[in-house]
């Protein structure tokens, strides 16, 4: 059949637990809404997780399941897991039967497991989107039953059926693709000097303790190199580090809402290696030092960063190596315009800026084949 974009298609989406699963799902829904103006949407999430707040804030309805992840260590909470799973499968079945979606989309996280398992068993077309270079356990378990698997990295045939994989990239903020901020004005907006090398430090919305400790330890080192910092320390740590604000050419913020402006101001970026961050940084195309979080499942942030550094497109320093390696790697980068240009060129070449549209193209194919 040919797609009639005025039909009121029903889309069901699930992704949650962390922003890395939630925001891609919201981006996909927004793109679907643009392409199919009469479409209906329903999200399904885990009852006590952040998607129950963030999805309604984005303007979409959401239903909650009583589900949580299985702990990789011995835990009393694991005793409840089989009960929660059975309960969630039962409720997912009821939600799907009542809503009768045309396509179900999963972006990872606890709740997407039961929902897509039920949907695939009832022969509803399903698509999953995997953000990381090392897939999460939920998506690995779902892979057999879904029709399409959209990925952001090549080489995932080890984990997923090759014939189902489509390299699309990760959804990113549209404002980054059309970033027209002037670099000098962007620096000025952060109350920094417009002609001075600027380092953007990113540890996520809550902050990264070890990165914050590193920056605090290296203030004199940064001063000696005559660089200035935009230091996003996170909401959890702002009270600790706000005293550095306006001192030593440092602008300390808890959260950056205008990320496109921060990226424009930056000459070099120090960042964690979450999937969304890595995808954004490829589009931004600035030299990056990745310091992956070691406190994530399967150490996937390190694997994300390695996928970039293997292409000579960024620098990777593990937390355990910061003491011995950071000053040397940073100084080598800052003092070499040639290296900065090379890293910028190579990371930009890995960018997939049309990821959301590409994913929606695959969803449209599922509608067409139904």
C-alpha positions, 0 to 999 in steps of 0.5 A, a space after each residue: 500500500 502507499 502511505 496516506 499521511 492523513 490517516 490517524 496512525 497509532 504509534 506506541 513508544 517505550 524508552 526510559 530509566 535514563 535520559 539516554 533512552 527517553 529523549 530519543 523516543 521523544 525526538 522520534 515521536 516529534 518527527 512522526 508527528 510532523 510527518 503524520 499530523 493526524 497520528 496518535 501517540 502513547 508512551 509506556 514507561 516504568 512507573 517510578 522513573 523519570 519518563 513519567 515526568 519528562 514525557 508529559 512535559 513533552 506533550 505526550 500521554 504515558 502509561 506506567 508499568 511496575 517494572 525495574 531492572 535486574 541487578 547484576 549483583 545479589 540483591 533483595 530487589 531481584 526477588 521481586 523481579 519475576 513478579 514485576 515482569 509477569 505483572 508488566 507483561 500482563 498489563 502491557 498486553 491489556 494496553 496493546 489490546 486497548 490501544 491497537 497500535 500500528 507500530 511499536 517503537 522501543 529505545 531501550 530501558 526496563 519498560 520497553 522489554 515487556 511492551 515489545 515482547 507482547 507486541 511482537 508476539 501479537 504480530 504488531 510491527 516493531 522497531 528498536 533503536 539502540 543508542 550505544 556501540 554495545 547494546 543493552 540487555 533489553 534490546 539484545 533480548 528483543 532483537 529476534 522478535 522485531 522487524 527493524 533495528 536502528 543503530 548508531 554504530 557499525 559492527 553490531 552484527 555480533 549482537 543483532 541479526 544482520 538483515 534487520 540492522 539499519 545504520 541511522 545514527 542517534 536522534 539529536 537536538 535539531 538546533 545543533 544541526 543548524 547551529 548559527 551561533 557566532 563563536 565570539 558572541 557565544 563566549 561573551 554570553 558566558 562572560 568570557 573573553 571572546 579571543 581566548 581558547 575556551 574549554 567546555 567541560 560536560 559531566 551530564 545534567 547531574 554532574 560527574 564527580 571525578 571530572 569535577 575533582 579533576 577540574 578543581 585539581 587542574 585550575 592552576 594548570 589551566 591558568 598556566 596554559 592561558 585557557 578559560 573554562 565553561 564548567 558544567 558541574 551538574 546540579 548535585 555539585 553546584 554548591 561545592 564548585 560555584 565559588 570558582 565562578 568568575 575566578 581564574 577565567 572560569 564560568 561555573 554552571 549547574 546546567 546548560 539549557 542553550 547547548 548549541 551556544 555552549 558548543 559554539 563557544 568551545 574550542 575543545 570539549 571534555 565530556 562523558 561518553 553517553 550515546 547521545 553526547 557522542 552523537 551530538 559531539 560528532 555533529 558539533 565537530 570540535 576536538 574532544 577528550 572523552 572521560 567515560 563513566 565506569 559506573 554504567 552497565 557493561 562499561 558501554 561509555 568506554 566502548 562508545 568512546 573507543 568507537 570514535 577514538 579507533 577512527 583517530 577522531 577523539 582522545 580517550 582517557 579512562 578515570 583510572 588514567 587521569 592522574 598520569 595522562 590528563 596533563 600530557 594529553 591535554 597540553 599536546 592537544 592545546 599546543 597543536 593546531 594541526 591535531 585540533 584540526 585533524 580531530 575536528 575533521 575526523 569526528 565530523 566525518 562520523 556524524 549522522 545528523 539526519 538520524 531521526 528522519 532516517 529512523 522515521 523512514 524505517 517506521 514508514 516502511 513498516 507501515 507500508 509493509 503491514 
